[in-house]
């Protein structure tokens, strides 16, 4: 299964052989899950969402601080 993460700060692809959560896929791609929001077709997806097919996901980096 082919998963693509794209956005202003991220642009990477990973391949997995079985279903996987967004959190695990982010970790495999080297993206720290606590720093991003993932969306598909303008809908924010929980990191616990299970991916079962090829998909292209938009990644938005969350900034905080003072």
C-alpha positions as CSV (number, residue, x, y, z in Angstrom):
1,X,0.0,0.0,0.0
2,X,1.3,3.4,-1.0
3,X,0.8,6.4,1.5
4,X,1.8,9.9,0.5
5,X,2.1,12.8,3.0
6,X,2.2,16.2,1.5
7,X,2.0,19.8,2.8
8,X,4.1,22.9,3.3
9,X,6.6,21.2,5.6
10,X,6.3,17.6,4.5
11,X,6.5,15.7,1.2
12,X,7.2,12.0,1.5
13,X,6.0,8.5,0.5
14,X,6.0,5.2,2.4
15,X,5.1,1.7,1.4
16,X,3.5,-0.7,3.8
17,X,2.3,-4.3,3.3
18,X,-0.7,-4.3,5.6
19,X,-3.2,-1.9,7.2
20,X,-1.7,0.8,9.4
21,X,-2.9,3.7,11.6
22,X,-2.1,7.2,10.5
23,X,0.0,7.6,13.7
24,X,2.2,4.6,12.8
25,X,2.5,5.8,9.2
26,X,3.6,9.2,10.3
27,X,6.2,7.7,12.6
28,X,7.5,5.5,9.7
29,X,7.7,8.6,7.5
30,X,9.8,10.4,10.2
31,X,7.0,12.9,11.1
32,X,6.4,13.4,14.8
33,X,2.6,12.8,15.1
34,X,2.1,15.3,18.0
35,X,3.3,18.2,15.7
36,X,0.8,17.7,12.8
37,X,-2.8,17.4,11.8
38,X,-3.6,15.1,8.9
39,X,-6.5,15.6,6.5
40,X,-8.1,14.0,3.5
41,X,-10.5,15.8,1.2
42,X,-10.7,18.7,3.6
43,X,-11.6,16.5,6.6
44,X,-9.3,16.2,9.6
45,X,-8.6,12.5,10.4
46,X,-7.8,11.2,13.9
47,X,-4.3,9.7,14.1
48,X,-6.0,6.4,15.1
49,X,-7.6,6.1,11.7
50,X,-6.7,2.8,10.0
51,X,-5.5,3.1,6.4
52,X,-6.4,0.1,4.2
53,X,-5.7,1.4,0.6
54,X,-3.4,3.8,-1.3
55,X,-4.0,7.3,-0.1
56,X,-2.6,10.8,-0.4
57,X,-2.9,12.8,2.9
58,X,-2.4,16.5,3.6
59,X,-0.2,17.3,6.6
60,X,-0.5,20.6,8.5
61,X,2.2,21.5,11.0
62,X,0.9,22.8,14.3
63,X,2.8,25.7,15.9
64,X,2.5,26.8,19.5
65,X,4.5,29.0,21.9
66,X,4.9,32.6,22.7
